[in-house]
Amino acid sequence: MFTPLQTFRTLLVRIGASEPCRQADPPLRESGIVIAALMTEAIHKRESEGHPTTLRQLHRMLDIAQPTALRIAHLLAREGVVQIDENMSDRFESSVRLSPETQRRFMAVVGENIAKEAV
């Protein structure tokens, strides 16, 4: 039986192996998968503190190029990990939040960690 964290890791591996969004985009390599995981963790941390997250903030927090942040966020959205509320006047001001399923997975991981600490 998969734990929520294993399920999440499996999802990230599947994203890395999937076809690129556009033909010009290379598929995610190991570093892209790491950035996707860090991006998801950054969004989770900000949401748990009650703060919204924009693509511009992600690019600055993770110190990655804006096109890279946009591409990885869209890959995560396509896989259902995050949801993007598009800002039509400035794409990098688009809000990014965890999907309900990803939020549930994070809560399950937190619950497992608390249970392990209690033992």
C-alpha positions, 0 to 999 in steps of 0.5 A: 500500500502506498503512503501519500508521500510515495503516491506524490513521488510517483506522480512527480516521476510520471510528470518527468516522464510525460510528453512535453507541453510543446515540442520545443520543451524538453521533458523534465529531467531529475532537476526539473522533478526536484524543482516541481517538488520544491515548488509544490512544497513552497506553495504548501508552506505559503498556503499553510501560513495563509498567503496566496502565491503567484508565479512571480513569487515562485520564480523568485523564491526558487531562483529559477527563470520565469519561463521555467516557473511557468512551464513547471507550474503548468505541468503540475496543473496538467497533472492535477497537483496545482490549480492556476487562476490565470491573470490575463494582464500579467501571466506571472501574477497568476495565482497558484494553489494546491489542488484539493487532492494535493492538500489532502495528500499533504494532510495525510503525510502530516498525520503520518509524521505525527503518528510516527513521532507519538510512537 
